[in-house]
Amino acid sequence: MFSDDDDGFFAGRGRSPSPEQRETRSRQDSDHRRDDRRRDEDRRRDDDRRGRDDDRRRRDDDRKRRDDDRRGRDDDRRPDFIKRDRPARTTGREIPKLYSIHKGTIVRVQDYGAFVRLGDGSTYKDGLLHISRLSSSGRVDSVADVVSQDDIVWVKVIEVKEEEGKFSLDMRFVGQKDGEDQDPGNVQVDTGRKGSGKSAPEPIRIGAIQATTCSRCGARGHAARECWSGGAGGKHYDLVEEAEPPSLNNPVSAQDLETLSKGHDASVVKAALKAYFKRKAEGKDSSSSSSSSSDKKKKKDKKKEKKQKKKEKKAKKKEKKLQKKAAKEAKKAPPEG
């Protein structure tokens, strides 16, 4: 296995390695060098990534600093009474509990709703108060008709999206004076309005009376647009009972004939009724079931006729083909004798 060459790899030790050992050691050295190169490349990529992350953080910090400076300059330009009444910025990052009631401030008004800051804004994020959850009396055309910026409102958390970090609010069934929960069982709660775009049905109100007075009838609990009484000088409609139709068992009396023939000639109506009852008695009027069964039978017969015609056409075509083939063969055949 070892040679006695004194000038070999292990010169001075008396023996040199065999060719197999040299090959093994060279393979191991190449593997070690390859691993070292990979580690160096990984370290270089990590350093580049950290550098890019640091640059991104530095740019974000610079952007925030510029925004803060701009806000500070805007505040300096504003009058003192506006700076004093302006609410502080929202710094909270938590999500409130579902069905909890909070006192909040309208911080931004949009066409689709308003954003509410809960408390002083140091604990929770701002929540969305949708336009459909502003008033319990019905649809609201504009958010500004109900609330405006810096208004104080009592709201209830009706929907929480933990993954997105968002939540929805409702002020319809919360007392705006003391924050009383007018829907403790949460039966009036409706979730998001996403979907086909159709408006959701009105929630069921159990014993809910609005603190309004109708300008038409003077009653409390509903608005004028919801009033159906018509007011003092409006139209009133009476319920008209529908008369029972005549039957074979109950003959038509003179009074029934008069009511049935209102606006028509009584003799004509009487003759038509007699003819109708006569056909009923003789059983000439066919029932709907019998007519439908006869129609089905006719359709089946028509299908059978069509199938038979198709078969006949196919047979004729086949016969013509055979005749043409026989004529061709007769022409090709050599004459006898």
C-alpha positions, 0 to 999 in steps of 0.5 A: 500500500505504501512505497519506499520512495524517500522523496515522496509526499511524506519525505523525511517520514520514510513513506509516501501516500499511495495514489488512492490516498492522493486522489481522496485527499485532493477530492476532499480539498476541492470540497472544502474549497467549494464549501468555503466559496459558498459560505463567502457568497452567502455572507456577501448576500446577507450583507447586501440584504442587510444594507438594502434593509438599512437603506429602506429604513433610513428612507422611511425615517427621513420620509416620516421626519419630513412629514412631521416637519411639514405638519409642524409648519402647518400647525404654526401657520394655523390660528391658535383656536384651531390648534387648540381644538384640533384632536391629537393624532391616533397612535394606538395599534390595538383592535377593540373587542367585538360588541364593545361600546366606546366614546369616539370622535369623528376624525375624517368624513368620506363619501362612504362613511366616517372614521372614528377615533376611540377615546384619545387614540392612544390605545386603539386604531381608528374604525370605519363607521359606514354610511349604512350604519349612521341612522336607524330610520333608513337610508342616508344620502350623505354622511355630512347630513348626520355627522361632521368632523370633530363630532363626539359619538357613541359607537359599537364594534360590530365587526373585527378583522384580525388579519387585516387589522381593521374593524367596523363600527355602528351607532344606530342602536347606541344611545348618543346621550349616555352610550346605552346599548339598545341592542344587548342581544346583538340581534340587529347587527349586520356584517359587511355590505360586500357582494352584488351591490344590492342593499341589504334588507332592513333589520328587524326592530323589536320594540324600537321607537324613534325619538321623532314626531311625525309632521303629517299625523302628529304621532311619535315613533316615525318620520313623515316619509314613513307615515302611511296614515295620509294625514288629516286631509290625505286619501283613505282607502277602504278594504274591498272584500272579493266576492266568491265565484259561483259554483255548481252546488250554489246556483246564481241568485239575482243579487249575484248576477247583478254584481257579476254583470256590473258594467255588462248586459245581464242577459249576455252574462246569464247566457254565458254562465249557463253555457259554462255550467252546461259544459261542466256538467257534460264533462266536455272541458278537458282537464289540464292533466289530460291535455298535457298527456295528449300533448306528450303522446302527440310528440312521441308519435311525431318522433316515431314518424321522423325516425321512420322517415330517416330509416326509409331515406337511409335505405333508399340511399343504400339501394342507389349506391348498390345500383351505381356500384353494379353499373360500374362493375358491369361497364368494367367487365370485358365482353363475352365471346 
